[in-house]
Amino acid sequence: MSRLMSAGLPRLKKEKFFWIGTGFMVLMAVFMVWNEHHMCLYYSAEASMDSILTTYCQFIGIFSAAFSSLFLGTEYSDGTIRNKLIIGHRRSAVYLSSLVLNITASCLMCAAYLLTAFGLGYPFLKVLPSAPAANILFTLFGSVLTVAAYCAIFTFISLLCRNKAASTAINLVTAFFLLFAASYIISSLDQPEMWESYAYLSDSGELVEEPAQPNPMYPRGMKRDILEFLNDLLPGNQCFRYFQYPGPDEWVMPVYAGLTVAAFTGGGIWLFKRKDLK
């Protein structure tokens, strides 16, 4: 596998979309710092680094999806994967090396964002992140595992679907679906359980008081249990939650991310070994 990685890393440096994704992350970091600086100057707001440092979580799923399908799709179309097998590499090693390269590329994009955001943010904003150090370290650690979970899903799709256009479409649809699902799940869980009582004047000028009422949009029972489970499990939800710098007590998210990596990698290797690559 080390030989496969040695051959893959130079290809990674030549992959255009890797540099496109890295450039986008750098520009996004510059924009976030500029926007925070602008808010401080014109609205007398207090500067904060907390929201700036974690914005990469919202974009890495999409870029990981596109990179995985384009990078591995090229290996299929160029016959690189078949050549690796012909010269004696095991299918499991080919699969794992592809996954590691995808994780490496995605983590480097995140690192480009973090280095730019902190490198520019501290000199311009004159503040450090206010979140506890344990929460920041946990967020960085957990987000890396979430990136690995994303890559495991997209590598699974890309290596089992040899058509580059089809795998790209499926990966991107999956990435956007996970983001939209996260938005729906989190907004549902954030619904108040009760509508507060309120009073208003009727058309006749009479004061009408409405008592507190149960919120019909508030998920209850099994539905809430399922939504809370998905909120911990899905990579898109994890990315949203890492905006809030969760502490080590939220250990279930990294565990689920690790299980996602193990499940998709194990299943992917098993199917890849049985795939006809002619």
N, C-alpha and C positions, 0 to 999 in steps of 0.2 A: 504493500500500500504506500510505503514511503516513496517508491519510484513513481507511482501514479501522482502523488502530491507534488513531487519535484517537477514532473512534466506539466501539471495543471497550473501551478502558480505563475509561470511565465505567460501562459495563455490568459490568465486572469488579468495580468497587467496590460494585455493587448485588447481586452474586451471593451468595446466602446461604451456599452451601456453601464458598465461598472463606473467609468469615469463620469458619465452623465449623471448617474445617481449620486456619486460623491460630490460633484459640482452643485447639484440641486441642494443637497444637505448643507453645504457650505453657504450657499446663497440664502437658504432659509434661516440659518443661524444668524447671518448678517442682518437680515430683515427683522428677525425677532428682537435683536439687540437694539437696532435703530428704532423700532416701534416703541420699545420700552423707554428708550432715551427720549423720544419725542413726547410720550405721555408725561414723563417727569417734567420736561421743560414747559409744556403748554398747558398742562392741567394740574400742575403742582401735586402730582401723585407721588407716592413714595416708591422708590425704585425697588425692584425685587428680581432676584435671579431664579426663583423657584420654578415659575412657569416656563422660563426660557429653556432650562436645561433638559426638560423632558419632552419637548415638542417632537423630537425625532420619532417617538413611539407611534405617532399618528401616521407617519409616512412610510415607515420601513416595511410594513406588510405589502404595500403596493409595489415598492421597488424590488423587494425580495421575490415577489411573484413574477414580475417581468424579467428580472435577471435570471432566475432559475430556468424558466422556459426557453429564453433566448440562448443562454449559455449551453444548456444541455441539448436543446434542439439543434444547435450548430454541430455539436459532437455527433448527433445522429446523422444529420444530412451530409457531413463530411466523411462519415464512415469511421470516425475516431473510436467510438465505443466498440464497434466490431473488430477493429484492429487491435485494441487492447486485449480482447478475448482471444484473438488468433495467436498472439505472442505468448499466451499462457497466464494472463491475470485472471484471478477468480472473479466471478460475477459479484460476489459479496464485497470484494475489495473495490471493484469499479463503482458499485453503488455507494459504499461508505466514503470513498474519496470524493465523489460528486457532492455528497451531502456536506462534507467538511469544507469543500471549496465554496459552496453556497453560503454556509454559515460564516466563513471567513470574509467573503465579499460583503455580506450584509452588516456584519459587525464593524468592518472598516468604514462603511458608510455612516454608521452611527457614531463611530469615533471621530470622523471628520466633523460631524455636527457638534459634538461635545467640545472638542478642542477649539473650534471656531467660536462657539457661544461663550465659553469660559474665557478664552483668550481675548475676546473683544469686550465681553460683558463686564469683567472686573475693572478694566481701565476706564470704561465709559460710565458705568453705573456706580462705581465705588462701593459696591456691596458684595457680600458673599451670600450663598444660599442660607436661608434662615431655618430650614428644616434640620432636625437633629441628624448628626453624622450617621447614626445607625440606620435611619430611614433612607438617607441618600445612598449609602452603600448597598442596602437591601434593594432599593429601586434599580440601581445599576446592575446588580447581580441578577435580579428577577427579570429585567428587560432583556438581558443576554439570553436567558433560558427561553423567554417568549420568542425572541428572534430565531432561536434554534428550533422551536416548535413550528413556527411559520415555515422555515426552510425544510423541515421534515415533511410537511404536508405538500409543499410545492415540488420538492424532489421526487416524492412519491408519484405525483401526477406527471411530471416531466419525463421521468424514465419509463413510465408505463404507457405513455402516449407519445409515439415517436414523431407525430406530425407537429412541427413547430408552431404553426398557426393555431391548431386546435389546443395544444397544451398552453399556449400563451393566453388564449381566450378563457380557458377553464380556470387557469391560475388567477387571472385578473378578476373574473367573476367571483371566485372564491374569496379573494382578498376584500373586495367591496362588500360582498355578502356578510363577511365577518364583522366589518366595520358598521354596517347598517344594523345587523343583529345586536351588536354591542350598544348602539345608540338606543334601540328599542328596549332592550333588557334593562339598561341602567335607568332610563326615564321611567319605566314601569315600576322598578323597585324604589325609586325616589318619590313616587306619588304619596301624598299624605293619606293617612288612614281615615281621617275625618275632615269634612269641610267645617270650618269654624262658623259659629253663629254670627249673624250679621243683621243689620236693620236698614230699612230704606223707606222713603216716602212714596206712597202710592199716588196715582193720578188725582185722587180726591184730597190729597194732602194729609192722609192718615199715616201715622208711623206704624210700619209693619215689621215685626221681629221674626226672623227665621231661626229656629234652633239648629244646633250642630247636627250634621247628618253624615252617615257613612259615605265615603267616596267610592262610587261604583267602579272606578278605574284602578283601585288599590288591589293588587293581587293577593289572594288569601289561600290558605290551605296548601294543597299539593301544587297548585300552579306557582305559588311563591317559592316553594321548596325547589321546584325544577328551575325557575329563573335564577335563584341564588346559586344552584349548582352550576348552571351554564355561565353565570357571572364569574365564577372561579375558574372554570375549565377553559373557555374559549380564548384563543390568543388575542382577538380583537378587544374583548372585555378587559383582559389583563392590561393591554396597552392604555386604555382609557383610565384605568385605576392607577397606573403608575404616574399619572399626572399629579396625584395627590400625595406622593411620597409615602406609601404604606410602610408600616414598621414590620419588624421581624415576626410579630404576632400573626401576620398575614401569610404565614409559611405555606399555606395550602396552594397558592398560585404557582410558586416554583415547583412544587411536587407534581401538580397537574401538567405543567409544561414539560417536565421530565418524562412523565408517563406518555404524553402526546408524542414526544420524540421517539420513545421506545416502541410505541405501538405502530406508528407509521413507518419507522425504519425497519422493524422486524417484519411487518406485513409487506413492505416494499421489497425487501431482499427476497422473501419467499416467492413473491409473484415474479420478480425480475429473473430469478433462476429458471423459471418455467416459461419465460417469454420467448417467442420465436423472433430472433433478430435478423433473419435473412433479408 
